[in-house]
Amino acid sequence: MVGIWGMGGIGKTTLARAIYERISHKFEGSCFLANVGDLAKNGEDYLKQQLLSKILRDKNIDATTTSVKTKLHSRKVLIVIDNVNHRSILKTLVGECNWFSPRSRIVITTRDKQFLTMHGVNVVYEVQKLHDGKDMEVFNYYAFRNDYPSIDFIDLIDHVRDYAQGHPLALEVLGSSLCKKSKDEWISTLNKLKKIPNREIHEALQKSFDELDDDEKNIFPDIAFTFVGKEKDVVGILDSCVFSAISGIRTLVDKSLIRIVDGKLHMHDLLIKMGNEIVHRTFPKEPGKRSRLRKQQDICHVLENI
């Protein structure tokens, strides 16, 4: 079993799909279960039926009386389970390695590394943001349909690059929204992004935040507002706020909401913007009621009206 792990929109599904399309012909049976978290809402038997019917090419198979192990143990199969968001999904579909032939391969994508750890998946690939010009290849494909951009847009492209920070979904969404638009429309869109995050990008990132408990939801904006780039030992400060900081930070790492590099806390710029927006939306018109403030005009407004 191999895990593919990373933040929302970073390209886990795209990578898994590319692997599947490249090697699926080498197996006796194969199945790509996309957005398995949504499929799981229909129950365990429905999940098993989807898996077995696709691999065995039998739409009438009765998953209530058939085990995955019995049907697949002797077959060489390729299974991709995409977007796992609950441990029960893996227990239902790929409970133990001995359910499958040693020749089989199982690929699991998730935003939460802990699901892979709990299931004993030892080989985990973390999808990194795009760099070395790959980010601009993606953006140019959607914004210019592979044509060369006009020199008038070069500076604006750099602003998009700074905003997206190598995030594939952000590059795709922004590129598509700016395609065939005038320079003035580009400028207007980029100015708007300074105030209001793009909804599609925001929603993709917020899925991991929504899965946090109350303590973790408080730790995340504290880091986004104050502790990015600081030493990991800020746990003492967070603990003084009655947060379970050590376990909370570990959860944020597992959910790809923060990273720890050389002992310091790091967060993707889009996640920092998401943290700001989550706090802002609590009281959009009344900054004095928000739990945290970042913008100078909001801070001045509150201080002037004490």
C-alpha positions in Angstrom: 0.0 0.0 0.0 1.2 3.5 -0.9 -0.2 6.8 0.5 -0.3 10.1 -1.4 -0.7 12.9 1.1 -0.9 16.7 1.0 -3.0 19.8 1.4 -6.3 20.4 -0.4 -5.9 21.2 -4.1 -2.2 20.3 -4.2 -2.6 17.6 -6.9 -3.0 14.3 -5.1 -5.9 13.1 -7.2 -4.2 14.3 -10.4 -1.1 12.3 -9.5 -3.0 9.2 -8.5 -5.1 9.3 -11.7 -1.9 9.6 -13.8 -0.4 6.6 -12.1 -3.6 4.7 -12.6 -3.9 5.4 -16.3 -0.2 4.6 -16.8 -0.1 1.1 -15.2 -3.7 -0.2 -14.9 -3.4 -2.3 -18.0 -0.8 -4.4 -16.3 -3.3 -5.8 -13.8 -6.1 -8.4 -14.0 -8.5 -5.9 -12.6 -8.4 -2.2 -11.6 -10.6 0.4 -9.9 -10.3 4.1 -9.3 -12.7 5.2 -6.5 -12.8 9.0 -6.8 -14.0 11.1 -3.9 -14.5 8.0 -1.8 -15.5 10.2 1.2 -18.7 11.1 -0.6 -19.4 7.5 -1.7 -19.0 6.4 2.0 -22.1 8.4 2.9 -24.1 5.6 1.2 -22.8 2.9 3.6 -20.1 0.2 3.8 -22.0 -2.3 1.6 -22.3 0.4 -1.1 -18.5 1.0 -0.9 -17.7 -2.6 -1.3 -20.2 -3.0 -4.2 -18.6 -0.1 -6.0 -15.1 -1.6 -5.6 -16.0 -5.2 -6.5 -18.3 -4.4 -9.4 -15.7 -2.3 -11.1 -12.8 -4.8 -10.6 -14.9 -7.9 -11.4 -17.0 -6.1 -14.0 -20.1 -7.4 -12.5 -22.8 -4.8 -11.6 -25.0 -7.4 -10.0 -22.6 -8.6 -7.4 -24.1 -8.7 -3.8 -21.7 -6.9 -1.5 -23.7 -7.9 1.5 -22.7 -11.5 1.2 -19.3 -11.2 -0.5 -16.1 -10.3 1.2 -13.3 -8.3 -0.5 -10.7 -10.8 0.6 -12.6 -13.8 -0.8 -13.0 -12.2 -4.3 -9.6 -10.4 -4.7 -7.1 -12.5 -2.7 -5.9 -14.5 -5.7 -6.1 -11.7 -8.3 -3.5 -9.1 -9.3 -5.4 -5.9 -8.9 -4.8 -2.1 -8.8 -6.9 -0.1 -6.5 -6.9 3.7 -6.0 -8.9 5.0 -3.1 -9.1 8.8 -3.5 -9.8 11.4 -0.9 -10.1 9.2 2.2 -11.6 11.3 5.1 -12.4 8.6 7.6 -10.6 5.5 8.9 -13.6 3.3 8.4 -13.2 3.6 4.7 -9.9 1.9 4.6 -11.1 -0.7 7.1 -14.0 -1.5 4.8 -12.2 -1.6 1.5 -8.6 -2.7 2.2 -8.7 -4.0 5.8 -5.5 -6.0 5.8 -2.6 -6.6 3.4 -3.4 -10.3 3.4 -6.7 -9.6 1.7 -4.8 -9.1 -1.5 -2.2 -10.9 -3.6 1.5 -9.7 -3.1 1.3 -8.7 -6.8 -1.5 -6.2 -6.2 -1.0 -2.5 -5.6 -3.2 -0.1 -3.5 -2.8 3.7 -3.7 -4.6 5.9 -1.1 -4.9 9.7 -1.3 -5.8 11.8 1.7 -5.4 15.2 3.3 -4.8 13.5 6.7 -1.6 11.5 7.2 -3.0 10.0 10.4 -5.4 7.8 8.4 -2.4 6.3 6.6 -0.5 5.8 9.9 -3.4 4.1 11.6 -3.8 1.7 8.7 -0.1 0.8 8.6 0.8 2.4 5.3 4.5 2.9 5.6 5.2 4.3 2.1 3.9 7.8 2.0 4.6 10.4 -0.7 3.9 14.1 0.3 2.9 16.1 -2.7 4.8 19.3 -2.8 3.9 22.6 -4.4 5.0 23.3 -8.0 8.4 25.0 -8.6 11.2 25.3 -11.1 8.8 26.9 -13.7 6.2 24.1 -13.5 3.8 26.5 -11.7 3.9 28.9 -14.7 3.4 26.0 -17.2 0.1 25.2 -15.4 -1.0 28.8 -15.2 -0.1 29.6 -18.8 -2.0 26.5 -20.0 -5.2 27.8 -18.4 -4.8 31.5 -18.9 -3.3 31.6 -22.4 -4.1 28.1 -23.7 -0.4 27.5 -24.2 0.1 30.7 -26.3 2.8 33.1 -25.3 1.5 35.9 -23.0 1.8 39.4 -24.2 4.6 41.5 -22.6 1.8 43.7 -21.0 0.9 40.7 -18.8 4.4 39.7 -17.5 4.3 41.8 -14.3 0.8 40.7 -13.6 1.7 37.0 -14.0 4.4 37.5 -11.3 1.6 38.8 -9.0 -0.4 35.6 -9.7 2.7 33.5 -9.0 3.3 35.2 -5.7 -0.3 34.7 -4.7 -0.6 31.0 -5.7 2.8 30.0 -4.4 2.9 26.9 -6.5 -0.5 25.6 -5.5 -1.9 23.8 -8.6 -5.6 24.3 -7.9 -5.0 28.1 -7.4 -3.1 28.3 -10.6 -5.8 26.5 -12.5 -8.7 28.5 -11.0 -7.0 31.8 -11.5 -5.7 31.0 -14.9 -9.2 29.9 -16.1 -10.9 33.0 -14.6 -8.4 35.3 -16.3 -8.4 33.6 -19.7 -9.2 36.1 -22.5 -9.6 38.9 -20.0 -8.2 42.4 -20.6 -5.3 43.9 -18.6 -7.6 46.1 -16.6 -9.7 43.0 -15.7 -6.6 41.2 -14.5 -5.7 44.2 -12.3 -9.2 44.3 -10.9 -9.2 40.6 -10.1 -5.8 40.7 -8.4 -6.9 43.7 -6.3 -10.0 41.9 -5.3 -7.9 38.8 -4.2 -6.1 41.1 -1.7 -9.4 41.6 0.0 -11.5 38.6 -0.7 -10.1 35.0 -1.3 -11.4 33.1 -4.3 -14.3 31.0 -3.2 -13.3 27.7 -5.0 -9.8 27.8 -3.6 -11.0 28.8 -0.2 -13.5 25.9 0.0 -10.9 23.3 -1.1 -8.5 24.4 1.7 -11.2 24.8 4.4 -12.2 21.1 4.2 -9.3 20.2 6.4 -10.0 23.0 8.8 -13.7 22.0 9.2 -12.5 18.5 10.4 -10.6 20.0 13.4 -12.0 20.0 16.9 -12.6 23.3 18.8 -9.1 23.4 20.3 -7.4 22.8 17.0 -9.6 25.4 15.3 -8.3 28.0 17.8 -4.7 26.9 17.4 -4.8 27.2 13.6 -5.6 31.0 13.4 -3.2 31.7 16.3 -0.4 30.2 14.1 -1.6 31.9 11.0 -1.8 35.3 12.6 1.2 35.2 15.0 3.5 32.2 14.9 4.5 31.5 11.3 8.2 31.3 11.2 8.5 31.0 14.9 10.1 28.2 16.8 8.0 25.2 17.6 8.4 25.8 21.3 5.5 28.4 21.1 3.5 25.4 22.5 4.0 27.0 26.0 2.2 30.1 24.9 -0.6 28.1 23.3 -0.9 25.8 26.4 -1.4 28.9 28.5 -4.5 29.6 26.5 -5.9 26.3 27.7 -5.2 24.6 24.3 -3.7 21.1 24.0 -0.9 22.5 21.9 1.4 19.5 21.4 -1.4 17.2 20.1 -3.1 20.1 18.3 0.1 21.0 16.4 0.6 17.4 15.4 -2.9 17.2 14.1 -2.4 20.4 12.0 0.8 18.8 10.6 -1.0 15.5 9.7 -3.8 17.5 8.0 -1.3 19.4 5.9 -2.3 22.7 7.5 1.1 23.5 8.8 4.7 22.2 8.4 7.6 22.1 10.7 10.9 22.8 9.0 14.1 23.1 11.0 12.1 23.4 14.2 10.0 26.3 12.9 6.3 26.5 12.1 5.5 27.2 8.4 2.2 27.6 6.6 1.4 28.0 2.9 0.4 31.6 2.1 -3.0 30.5 0.9 -3.6 28.9 4.3 -2.6 32.0 6.1 -5.1 33.9 4.0 -7.7 31.3 4.8 -7.1 31.8 8.5 -7.5 35.5 8.2 -10.7 35.0 6.2 -12.2 32.6 8.7 -11.7 35.1 11.6 -13.0 38.0 9.4 -16.2 36.1 8.6 -17.1 35.8 12.2 -17.9 39.5 12.4 -17.3 41.0 8.9 -18.7 44.5 9.8 -17.5 44.6 13.4 -13.8 44.1 13.8 -14.0 44.9 17.5 -15.8 41.6 18.1 -13.3 39.4 16.2 -11.0 37.2 18.2 -7.9 38.4 16.3 -7.0 41.4 14.1 -4.3 41.7 11.4 -5.2 44.6 9.1 -3.9 48.0 10.2 -7.2 49.8 9.5 -9.2 47.3 11.6 -6.7 47.7 14.5 -6.9 51.5 14.3 -10.7 51.4 14.1 -10.9 49.3 17.3 -8.4 51.4 19.2 -10.1 54.6 18.1 -13.5 53.4 19.3 -12.5 52.1 22.7 
